[in-house]
């Protein structure tokens, strides 16, 4: 009977002029990513009947059984505790979202840091979270701000004000790229970009050129201070891969969703993954490394140009990302706002030194540390937040932004690039810095070996301009 039905289907197909998705479905195939290419080839070759069946038998991938989320959450280490009433809700929200996330079938381990705070719906990796997966890259776990990172350079005995003034003259904060050609993308890096299918499109290449030497907005900064140990003047920059990385993230999420539909449709969309043991997975991993290289260069050109204009040579320079994916054999450590301690995660480490900024009125911590069973080789990336930006701004009602600014930045040279105060980036918007430092010590998350004491900083500041992506997001919420 089954053979008779198949022959009838073949006979019907021979009367059709074109193969479509419905043709393949009628033959018993489940809609999948490979349909498009197979249909194109079948129509180009005019395949029908037995010829089409033979072609599909060879072309169709072997059906892979789907995997279900874990019924019980994989355990994760909790290097955080609530020390005030306002923190209780925040910490519980972090645990709640991690409990959902840790049911993702690829997950084998995880940890949360003292600066942890939720960033979205249940199951979304929180800031201050590290999630370890097997053979899987989860784009949502590195987020759109791929390779958000910090770099420090020592300017020796230069005056902090001179460093800040010169850096201010060449850096760029805010939406979009630069309007000048101060920094050029090296040919070698451009060729790497062109050699990767995820990055080789005209718009990504345009952004890679125009966003070089820019720092974006939000919590990104350029900080100047002095070493507590040596009194040397340091500059620390904080930003990620800008629009260049954001476009890769968007493509990665789209690809991960295709795999999710095939491999694990009951996994949350936000936790879709790209299997590393596929050609797409390998190339996506390579794209991440290119974005890392671009981001390091993005920091370096700002630091080096400042050196040139001051007429000095840098005595020390080091950096680390805190928003990335790190690979060890077939395990992938997704750090969403977590600083890698172990040198195996940082191939270009400078003496094991790492940077943990807190807020504009507090020192940037220079730390060293080793992997333990409970930290998985990571430390916090900063101070984190207990409440949203909007809630924080609302808490300042009754006072002008200038009054709040004057009180919280007294004695510091704090500048907003746009000229508009952003209250959501002032010190009180963040968790208590002393508490974060005490929990770093309590939970064994690294040793503080130096502190860069604050002189001043530059941040993007507020703006009346709303970029298209943010406008679309706002309109979606209103619908």
N, C-alpha and C positions, 0 to 999 in steps of 0.2 A: 504493500500500500504506500509506504514511504517513498519507494522508488518511482511509483506511478505519479505521485504528487510532484516529485522533483521534475519528471519528464514533462508534465503539464506546464510547470513554471518555465522550463526552458523553452517550450513551444510558444508560450505566450510572449516571452521576451524577444524571440526572433522577429516578432511582428512590430516591435517598438523601434523607433529610430534613435533613441538616445538612452544611455544608462544614467540613472539618477540614484539618489540616496534610497528612494523607495524600492528600486530594483534590488539593491543589496539587502535591504530589510526583508523583502519578500523571500530572499534566499536564506534567511535565518541569521544574518549578521546583525550585531548590536551596533548602533551608531557610535562612532569613535573618531578620533583625530585622523586616522589613516584613510577614511572615506574619501576626502577631498582629492588627494593625489591619485588614488586608485580609480575614481570616476573619471578624472581628467585623462589618464592614460588609456582607459578602456574606450572612451569616446574618440580619442585621437587615433587609436588603432582599429576602431570600428568593431570591437569585440561584441559578440552576441552568442547565445546558446552555449554549446559545449566549450567554445573558445573562451568565453567569459568565465565559465565555471572553473576551467583549468587555471586561468590567470588569477582568479580570486583565491584558489586553493594555495597558490604559491605566495601571493601578496599579503593576504590577511595574517596579521600577527597571531601567534599562539595565544589563546585566551588565558589571561592571568586571573586567578581567583582573587576576588576583592578581599580586603582586610578590614576588620571592624575596629573601632576605637576600643581601648581597654575598658573593661567594666569597672575596674578600680583604678584610681589615680596612682601613677608611679610616684613613690615618695620623693620629696625634695627637701633640701636643707634650708632652715629658716634662720638666717643670720640677721634678724631684725626683731625688735620688740617695741611696743608702744610705751612711751614714757610720759605722755601727757594725754589728757582727755581727747583733744582734737585728733591725736594720732590713732586712737583705737579703731575708728571707722576706716581710716586709710589702710592700716595694716591688715584688718580683716578683709577688706576689698582685694588687697594683694593676694592673700591666701585663697580667697574664693575664686579669683580668675586663674590662679595657678592650678588649683584642684581640677578645674575643667580642662585646662591646657594639657595637663599631665596625663590625660586619657588618650591623647593623640597616639596612634599606633606605632609611630617611628620613635617615640620618646623613650629614653632609657635613664635619664637623670636630670636633676635641676637644682637650682639654688636661688634664693633671693637675698639682696643686700640691704644694708641699713637705710639706703636712700630710695628704696622701692616705692613706687606709686602706680596705680592703675592708669591705663591709657585708652581704654575703649571698652567694648562689650566683653562679657564673660568669655574667657578662653583666649583673649588677646594677651600676648606676653606683656608683663608690666615693665616699666622703666626700672632698672635695678634687678632684672631677671636674667638668669642664664639657663638655657635649656639645651640638653645634649640629646642628639638624635643619631640613629644608625643609618648610614647610607642615604641621608636625605637632607636637602637644603630647603629651608622654609623661608621664602622671601619676606613674609609678614614679620618674621622674628628678627630680621635685621632692619626692617622698615625702609621707608623712602630715603631717610637720611643715612645712606650707606656710608660706613667708615667715618662717622662723626668722631672727631679726634682732637688731640691737643699736642702742641709742640712748644718747647721751651728753648730759648737761646740766651746765653750769657753775653752781655755787652760790657763786661769788665767794670771799669770805674766810670763809665758814662753816667751822666746825671739822668735820673729817671724821667724828668720833664723833657729833656732833649730826645730821649728814645720815644716817648709818647707823642711828642710833637711831630717828629719825622715819620713815625709809623702812621699817624693820622693823615699825613699828606699823601700817602700812597695806598692805604688800604681802601676797601669799598664794602659798605654794608647796605642792606636793603634788597628789594626784589630785583631780579634780572642780573645782567652782566655789566661789564665795564663799557664806557663809551670811548675808551682810549686803547692804544696798542702797547701799553707799558710792558706787558708780559706776553711772550710768544710760546706756543705749544711746541716742544721739541719734536723734530721730525721722527725720531725713533719711537716716541710714544704715540704719535699720530699713526704711524704704520701699524703698531699693535692694535690700536682702536679699529683701524680699517680691516684688520685681519680677523676680527671677531664679529660674527653675524648679529649678536645682540647689541653691539655698539656701533656698527658700521651703517649708519643712516645719516643723511645730510643734517637733520636737526640736532642729533646728538653730537656730531662733530662741531657744528656751529656753537653749541653751548659749551663744549669742552674748551673751545678757544676763548669765547667771550666771558665765561665765568671764572677763568683763571685769575687768581689774585683777588677774589671776592670772598666775603664771609657770610652773606645771607642775613637772616634776621633771627627773631626769637631769642634763645638764650646764648647765642654765639657771641664771642667777645674777643677783644684784644686787651690784655692785662699787662701792666708794668709794675714791678716791685723789686725788692732787694732780698737776697739770700740771707736768712737768719744766721747761717754758718760763716759765710765769707764776705757779706755786704756787697757782693757783685750785683749789678743791675740785670734783671732778667725780663724778657718779654715772653708772654705765653699767649698763644692764639688758640681759639676753639671754634671749629666749624667742620662741616663734612664735605660731601662730594657735590653739593649743590644740585642744579638741574640735571647735570650729567648722570649722577647716580640715581636720581629720582626717575629718570626715563628707563634705566635698567630695571629698577624695582617694578615699575608698571608692567614691563614685558615679562618679568619673572613671575609676577602674580597671575598673569594671563596664562602662561605656560603651566604653572602649578595647578591651576584650576582644571585644565584639560586632564592632567594626570590624576587629579582627585576624582573626577568623574569616572575614570577608568579603574582606578586602583582602590579607592576608598570613599565612595559617595556619601557615607554617613559621617565622615570626618567634617568638622566645621570648615566652611570656606576659608576663614581667616587662617586656618592652620594647614592649608594645602601645601604640598611639597613637590620638589623636583628630585626624582631618584638620581643619585650621583652615578650609578652604574649604567647610565644611558649617555648617548652622544650629546644630548641636550644638557644633561647634568654636568658633564665635564666642561662643555663650552661655557655654561653659566658660571661655573666655578672660576674659569679662566677670566671671564669678564669681571668678576668681583676683584680679582687680583689687579687687573688693569685699572679699575676704579680706585683701588687702594693706592696704586702708584701715582695716579693723577692727584688724589687728595693730598698725599704727602708733598707733592710738588706745589700744590696750591698753598700750603703753609710755607714751604721753603722760599718761594719767590718773595713773599711778603717780608720774611725774616732777613733774607739776604739783601734785598733792596734797601732795607733799613740800615743794614751794616754798611753798604756802599755809600749811602748818603751821609752817614756819620763818620765815614773814613776809618772804620775799625774792622778787625777780623773777629769772628765769633770764637769764644774760648771753649764753649760747651754747647752742644745742640742735641736734643733727644725728643722723641715723640712716642705716642701710643694711641691707637684707636680705642674706642670704648663702645662702638656700635657696629659690630661686624660678625662674621662667621669664621671660626677657626677650625681647621681640619687636623685631626690626629688619627692616622690610619683610616678606618671607616667610620669614625665618630666625628660629628660636627657640633661644635660648641657655639650656639647662637647667643651672643651677648647683646642684650638690648639695654644699653646704659650700664655697662659693667667693665671695669678695667682689668685687662689680663695681667696677672702677676708673673706667671711662669714664662721663662724665655722661649719655651717651645711654641708659644702663641705669637711671639714677636721676633721674627727672624732678623730684624735690623735693630735689635735692642742695644742700648748704650749703657753697659754696666748694670743691667737689671733695673734701671731707674724708671719709675712711672709717675704720672702726674694726676692728682685728684684735686680739681678746683672746688671751692665751696660756694662762695658768693663774692660780690665785688668788694665787700668790706672785710673779708677774711682772707687768710693766706692760702696760696695754692700749695697743697701738700706734695712733697717729693717722697715717694715710698718705694720700698723693696719688699719682696715676699716670695714665699714658696707655696706650691700646691699642697693642700691638705685634703682629707676626706670630706671635710665640711665646707671648704671654700671652692673646691674643684679648680683651683688655680686662678681665682678672680677676686677683685676688691670692688668697692663702690666706685662710681664715676663722678660723684659730686654730692651735693646736699639733698637733691630731690625736693618734692613738694608734698604738702599735706592737703592742700586744697587747689582747685583749678585757678587759672589766671583770672577768670571772670569773678569768681567768689572772692579772691584776694582784693581785686579792685573795689568790689562792693563793700568790703570791710573798711575801706578808707573813706567812705562817704562822710561828709561834714568837714573835710579838710581838702585844701587844694593840692594838686599834684606837686606844686612847687614846695609847699610846706612839708609834705612827706619826703620829697627828695632832699631838701635841705637838712632835715633831721637825720636821715639814714645815711647820707654820704658826707657828713661833716668831717672835714680834714682830708678828704680825698679829692683827686682830680678826675671826676667822672663825667664823661661826655657821651651824648647820644648823637649819632651820626646824622640823623634826620633833623636834629634840633628840637625834637618833641619828646618829653619825658615819658618813659614806659614804666608805669608803677609796678606792672607785673614782673619786672626784672630787678626790682630793688631788693635789698637783703631780706626784708621781712616776708617776701614771697616764698622763701625757701625754708626748709627744715633747720632746726637749730644746729649750727655748725659744731658746737662742742659735743652735742649728743652723738652726731654722726662719727666724730673722731673717737669718742669713748667706746662706741660699739665696734669700730674698726679694731680697736685693741681687744675688747672683750671677746669677739668672735674669731680672732686670729686672722685678720684680713690684710696683713701687711704691717711693716714697721715704718714709721715716719722717720726719715733720715735728714730731712731739711724742710724748711718752710719758706716760701717766697712771700714776704710781707708786702701788703698792698700799698702802692703809691696812687694808682689811678687806672682807669680802663675806658674803653670805647665799646659801645653796643649800638645796635641798629636804631633803637628808639621807636616811638610810635609813628604812624603814617596814616594819612587819609586815603592812600591808594590801596585798593583791594585787588590782588592778582586774580586772574581768571579761575584758577583751580579752587581758590578759597571762596570766590563768589558762587561757583557752582555748588560747593558744599553747603553754603549758607542757604541757597535757594532750595536745595534738596530737603533740608531740615524743615523749611517752611511749608513744603507740599504735604 
